[in-house]
Amino acid sequence: MPGVLGVLARRAAPVLRGHVVAQRASIYTRPPKEKIGSFETAVGLGMFSLIILGPSGWILAHLEDYKKKE
């Protein structure tokens, strides 16, 4: 009996799963319309660093103020 159920389960599995949606990636391999200069790259990286590291640096710089129990 378990063998018959296994065969039925294998045949019914694709029907129960339904249709599979194929996903496509949108990859463009063309060159950029405008070249980004080194100054713009440096400003962008600087801003990202400031945004990410700024708040944690502020907290670490004022850690003693946060430890006070008043």
C-alpha positions in Angstrom: 0.0 0.0 0.0 2.8 2.6 0.7 4.2 2.0 -2.7 0.9 2.9 -4.4 0.6 6.1 -2.4 4.1 7.1 -3.3 3.4 6.7 -7.0 0.2 8.7 -6.7 2.0 11.4 -4.7 4.7 11.7 -7.4 2.2 12.0 -10.1 0.0 14.5 -8.3 2.8 16.8 -7.0 3.2 18.8 -10.3 -0.5 19.3 -10.6 -0.8 20.5 -7.0 2.1 22.9 -7.3 0.4 24.9 -10.1 2.2 26.9 -12.8 5.7 28.1 -12.1 6.4 31.7 -12.9 9.7 32.2 -14.7 11.6 35.2 -13.5 13.8 37.3 -15.8 16.5 39.6 -14.8 16.7 43.0 -16.4 20.4 43.4 -17.1 21.6 46.1 -19.4 25.1 45.8 -20.9 25.2 49.1 -22.7 27.8 51.7 -21.7 26.6 54.5 -19.4 25.2 57.7 -20.9 27.4 59.9 -18.9 30.7 59.1 -17.2 31.0 59.8 -13.5 34.1 61.6 -12.6 36.5 61.0 -9.7 35.2 64.1 -7.8 31.6 62.9 -7.9 32.6 59.4 -6.8 34.6 60.8 -3.9 31.7 63.1 -2.8 29.2 60.2 -3.1 31.4 57.8 -1.0 32.0 60.6 1.5 28.3 61.2 1.9 27.5 57.5 2.4 30.3 57.2 4.9 29.1 60.2 6.8 25.4 59.0 6.8 26.3 55.5 8.0 29.2 56.3 10.4 28.0 59.7 11.7 25.4 58.6 14.2 27.5 55.9 15.7 30.4 58.3 16.0 28.2 60.8 17.7 27.1 58.2 20.2 30.6 57.0 20.9 31.9 60.6 21.3 29.1 61.4 23.9 29.2 58.0 25.7 30.2 59.5 29.0 27.2 61.9 28.8 24.9 58.9 28.3 26.4 57.1 31.3 25.5 59.8 33.8 22.4 59.0 35.9 20.7 62.2 36.6 
